[in-house]
Amino acid sequence: METYKKRRGDRKDGRLLRELDSLHFITGIIYPNRCDNEAYISVKVDLTAMNEYLAKKNAAETDFPYTMFHVVVAALEKTIMLRPKLNRFIVNSNFYQRNEVSAAFVVKKQFSDKGAEALAVLHSREENTLEDVHEYIRLQVMECRSEKVDPTTGVMDYLNKIPRFISKTAIRILMWLDKHGWVPADIIATDPYYNSVVISNLGSIKLKCGYHHLTNWGTCSLFCIIGEKKKSPVFSEDGSVSLRETLELGLTIDERLADGYYYSKSVRLLEYLLTHPEELEKPMNEEVQYE
């Protein structure tokens, strides 16, 4: 990603976009709320190639096997890296380009009704590959399943214990700071809504793919739901049909960031990476011929 000298109006997590066309400049003002501008895209992926690829990768990997989740995370991060408008956000009616590509997901410490949750955040680098993502997730999962308490949870616990009128005032102050990009870094370090994409793996808890809203809090403009794998009919170019294992993804996006053509190409790139996972062995910033 390009490096820019920080200027007046920039945030610590993003660069103010001063070169916007008039339509997008006005859009951020007349449509100020992220939740009012959600668009939902459903993607169905044939898992035949991915399953074969994972079988080869795991032939020599027994401690922490590669999974479909690792491939999806790597494909999302590479897509965002190569399609930078996906990594923009609008706050206080201003467009910003995020400084880095990051992905957040929740780790269940224990699969039970009372099992606590922790957040894992992956910070991508241009030279990263699927192997780096796999190792990063392994370390994050191990840390999240420890007894460590993250800073954001600690702050929320404290606000929940003090008198309610004080905590409500403090939260309103935090919301005002959020609007201007001044929330302390320690508080948002483990907040999922300050990342490029939030990923929810519903398939791991036997749920189908579905819609998930964005939030006006934070800066996240992309949410990805991973559904449960299932058998579906797949039609070939010659008209024949076969039953194959497929995966549904649900993408909720902020439609103000780009036009439909840009989003369409971005989804096609994501689909290509998921059906050609060997491309993820190349650096994140390496271009892909997918059309």
N, C-alpha and C positions, 0 to 999 in steps of 0.2 A: 504494500500500500504506500501511496505517496506520502511524503513528510511535508508538513506545512508549518510555517512560523505562526505562532498563535497571535491573533489580532483581537482588537476590541470587539466584543460581541460573541466571541467563541466561548464554548463551555469546556470544562476539563475532559469531558467524554465525547465531544464532537465539535466539528468546524461549522460555523455559520455559512450557509450557502448564499453567497451574494450574487451569483451569476444566474439565478433563476429567471425563467421567462415570466411574463406578467401574469399568465393564467395560474401558474403554481404559486406565485407570490400572493395573489388575491385569494386563492383556495384556502391557504393556511389561516386567513383572517376570517372569512365568512363561514368556514367549517372548522371551528377551533378544537372540537373534541374528537379524540381518536375513536372512542366507542361509537360515535355517530357515523363513522366512515369505514365500517368493516365490510370486507368482501370475502366470501367463502369459496374455496376451490377444493374439489374432491379429486383425488388421484388414485387410480388403481394400477398396481405394478405386478407384472408377471415375475414370480420369484424363481423361475427355473434356473436362470444363469447365476443368480445370487446364491442359491442353495449349492450348486456345483462349486462355485468359488469358495464358499465357506468350508465345504468338505475338504478341499485341497489345503486351505490355510490351517485348518485344525488338525491335519494329519500329524503335524509336529508341535502343536500347541495344546497342552493338556492342563496346565495350571489355571489359565484364564482364557477359555476358548473365545474365538471371534464369534460374534452373533450378528443377527440382522440389525440390531440396534446400533452397533458400532458403524455399520455400513451407512445406515440412514443419517446418523450424526455427521459422519465425514462428508457425505454427499450434500447435506444441507450447508455445511460450512464452506465447501468448495463452490457451491452454487452462489452463495452470498458473496464470496470473495470475487468471483468472476462477473457477478451482476450487482454492482455496487449500489444501485438505487434501492435494492432490498435492504441495505444497511443504513438507510436514512431514518430520521424520526422528526416529528413536529412537536414542539413544546412552546407554549406561550405565542402561538401563531407564527413561529419561525421554523424554517427548514434547517436541519443539521445533517452533516455526514459524519457517521460514527467513526471514531479513531481506530477501532479494532473490530474484528469479527469474533463474537463469543456466543456460546450456546449454553443454556441452563436447563437442567432437568432435576426432578425430585427423586431421591433414593429412599425407599422404604427400609427402615432399619430392621423391621421384622414384619413378615406377612401375617398380620393379625389386625383385628378391629382397633386395638389399642396401640399398635405399633407406631412409634414416632417416625417423623419424616425429616430428612435433611436435604439441603440443596447442593448440587454439584454444578460447577461452572467451568467450562472449557474455553480457554483463551487461545484462539488459533493464530498460527504464524504462517507466513507465505510459503515457507519451506516444509511445512508439516505434510505428512502423508497419513494413510489409514493406520499404519503401524504406530505413529505418534498418538493418534486419537485413541487407539486401543489401549496403549500404555497409560495415557492421561486418565481415561475412564477407570481403568483398574485402580490407580492410585486414589482417585476421587471417591470411588465406591468404598474402598477400604477406610478412608478417613471419615466419610459420612456415616459409616456403620459403627464408628467408635463412639465413645461417650462424650466427644467434644461438642460443646454448645456454640453455635455460630453467633456473631455479634448482633445480627438483626433480631434473632429470637430473644437474645438477652434484653435488648431495648424494648421489645414488645412486652416481654414479661414484666419489666419494670413499670411501663405505662399502665399495665393492667392492675397493678397493686396500689398505685397512688390514688388519691381522691379523683373521682370521675371528671369533675369540672376542670381540674388541672391537666389531666391526660388529654381531654378533648382540645384544650387550648394548645397543648404541646403538639398534638397531631395536626391541628390547623396551621401551626407555624411550620411544621415539616412539609405540609402540602404547598405552602407559599415558597419555601426554599426549593422544593422540587420543581416548581414552575420556573425558577430562575437558575436551576442547575447548581444550587448551593448546598444540597444535602451532604453532610459529612461522608467521606469515602468509606469510613469504617461501618457506617450504618447500611449503606447500599452494596457493600462488597458481596453479600450473599443474597441480595434481592433479585429474584429472577427477572423482574420487569425492567431491569437496567441492562439487558443483553440484546444481542441481535435477534435471537430466536429463543423461544421457550418451547421445549419438547416434552410431551406427555405420552408415555408408552402405555396406553390403555390395554394393548394386547397382552402385556405381562400379567394383568389381573383379570383376563378373560372378558374384556369388554370390547364392543364393536367401535369402529371409528365414528366420530361425531364432531359437532361444532363446539368450539371454545371461544369465548369472547376475548377481546383485547381489554386493556385498562387505560384510563386517563392518567393514572399514576405511572411514573417512570418514563421509559423511552422505547420500550419494545414495540415493534411494528409488525411482528410476524410470530404466529403461534402454530405449532405443528402437532397434530394428534396422530399417533401411530395406532392403528386398530389391530384386531386379531386376525391372524392368518386364516385363510379359508380356501376351499376348492371352488373355482369358478370356470365357466366355459370361456375359452380363448379362441378367437377366430384368426386363422392364417390368411395370407394374401390370396391363396388359391380357393378360399371359401370353406375349407375344411375347419372343423371345430374339435377341440380337445379339452379335457378337464385338467386344469393345472392349479397349483397352489399360488394364490395371489395375496397381495397386501394392500389395504386401503389407507391412504394418508388424507388427513383433513387439514388444509392450510387456511388460516384466517389472517388476512393482510389488511393494512391500511391503504385504501384505494387512492388516497391523495398523493402518494409518493411517486407513482408512475402511471402510464396509460396501460390499457389492456394488452396491447401488442408486446410491451416490455415484459409484463407478467406472463404472457403466453410463452414467450421464448425462455423465460426463467424456469417455468414448469417443465418445458420440454427438455431443458438441460438436466434438471433434477431427475426426470424419468430416465434419461439416457445414462446417467451415472449409476442409477440403481440397477439397471439392466446390463451395464458394462462395468462392474465393480473394479476390474483391473485398472481402470482409469484413476482410481483413488490411490494407487500406489505411486502416482506422480505428485509433485509438489502442488499445493493448493492453488497457487497462482499461475500454474501452467494451463494455457488455453486448451479447450476441447473442441474437436470437430464433430458436432452433433446434428448438423443439418445438411 
